[in-house]
Amino acid sequence: MTKRSALKRSTLGMINIDPLQRGGILTPEARDALAEWGDGYSICDFCPGNLEEIKKPPIHDFVHRDLPEFLGTDHARVTNGAREGIFAVMHALGEEGGCVVMDGNAHYTSLVAAERAGLDVSLIPVSDRPQYRVEPEGYGDLLEDLFGRGEKVVLALLTYPDGNYGNIVDAKRVSSICKDYDVPLLLNCAYSVGRMPVSAKELGADFIVGSGHKSMAACGPVGVLGINEPHQEAVLRKSGYHKNKEIELLGCTARGATIMTLLASFPAVRARVAEWDSEVEKARWFSTEMENLGMVQMGDKPHNHDLMFFETPVLYEISKHAKKGRFFLYKELKKRKIHGIKSGLTKYFKLSTYGLSEDDLRYVVDAFDEIISTSV
Ligand SMILES: *Cc1c(COP(=O)(O)O)cnc(C)c1O
């Protein structure tokens, strides 16, 4: 039997710099909603037959009005996560022998979604260290090559930004290239929708995918999918057996507390994306401070996102002689109530500054400074 104490979360109350978790911290409203709607199928009290038509709680208005406006799309749906949205689109557009092109920095879930949809994958190359850049022109080169060989490209995907370096590619340029080849474009915005302003229409994308638990202050798993016309016909195709159920969504997706946390946080999330410039400023400041301590930020520089990847040779050197070896860093940070860098990593790691106060960020920088200067 699971002990009661094993159900306690030991990292609560610490400063969390895990990029995976920064944008998913619940608002007080979402925390209340989680308790209120925690019972299974609680949102279905007054269900008229499918999820997005539920008026009480106000899911209908969220899905049909607020969400498409927020994403800059004609249509929107709530999914069980970013990957589920990506898979739904790939599966709907897929055809025998088809393939998907995507940036070489794509998240593993994009590749697995393509595999599950039975599609081949071609990757746009990534430049070498330290920038790891994807050039928009890479899409043109790859599409030219694939069409020249008679391949059926059903979808292009751009990770915006990618989940390793936080690099932001010129999506407008990519979308205009894809239009030239008549290939629909999906933006994987797991790290942007809910953090920074993004609009599929402005960027020229056909689809946009977001992650509620990654970037929209929601309890997961939950995600959002925006669809521009005419693609709703394929992606939101209805069942022949149950006339109001959408096939790619298996009828209903987030049918419980997860969608309620998304709704509850939405006003705060919509407001916070307007503060994006100050988030970028904080990230840049943090990057400079880390570099002053001998760590090197990879990817775009100056950086344009709170997710940052650092090479940390100074910490690696310390780990060679530290009593706890490569676990010293995790232990030292834990002592200072800082969490979020994977235990055992010292050569490189990623972190996020999103939503942390300047004081907290200063505290984290000082902690690194202290760890380095007392260990050498
Ligand atoms: C986290 C992440 C995902 C997966 O998001 P889910 O909502 O958990 O499916 C996909 N892509 C990127 C770039 C991510 O960082």
The ligand as an SDF file (V2000), in Angstrom:
LIG
                    3D

 15 15  0  0  0  0  0  0  0  0999 V2000
    6.4950   19.6600  -23.6080 C   0  0  0  0  0  0  0  0  0  0  0  0
    6.5010   19.6650  -25.0840 C   0  0  0  0  0  0  0  0  0  0  0  0
    5.6050   18.8840  -25.8220 C   0  0  0  0  0  0  0  0  0  0  0  0
    4.6400   17.9310  -25.1860 C   0  0  0  0  0  0  0  0  0  0  0  0
    3.5590   18.5830  -24.6130 O   0  0  0  0  0  0  0  0  0  0  0  0
    2.3400   17.7430  -24.0420 P   0  0  0  0  0  0  0  0  0  0  0  0
    1.2710   18.7530  -23.8250 O   0  0  0  0  0  0  0  0  0  0  0  0
    2.7930   17.1150  -22.7560 O   0  0  0  0  0  0  0  0  0  0  0  0
    1.9820   16.7160  -25.0620 O   0  0  0  0  0  0  0  0  0  0  0  0
    5.6180   18.9910  -27.1920 C   0  0  0  0  0  0  0  0  0  0  0  0
    6.4860   19.8130  -27.8150 N   0  0  0  0  0  0  0  0  0  0  0  0
    7.3580   20.5660  -27.1450 C   0  0  0  0  0  0  0  0  0  0  0  0
    8.2800   21.4740  -27.8940 C   0  0  0  0  0  0  0  0  0  0  0  0
    7.4150   20.5110  -25.7660 C   0  0  0  0  0  0  0  0  0  0  0  0
    8.3150   21.2410  -25.1180 O   0  0  0  0  0  0  0  0  0  0  0  0
  1  2  1  0
  2  3  1  0
  2 14  2  0
  3  4  1  0
  3 10  2  0
  4  5  1  0
  5  6  1  0
  6  7  2  0
  6  8  1  0
  6  9  1  0
 10 11  1  0
 11 12  2  0
 12 13  1  0
 12 14  1  0
 14 15  1  0
M  END
$$$$
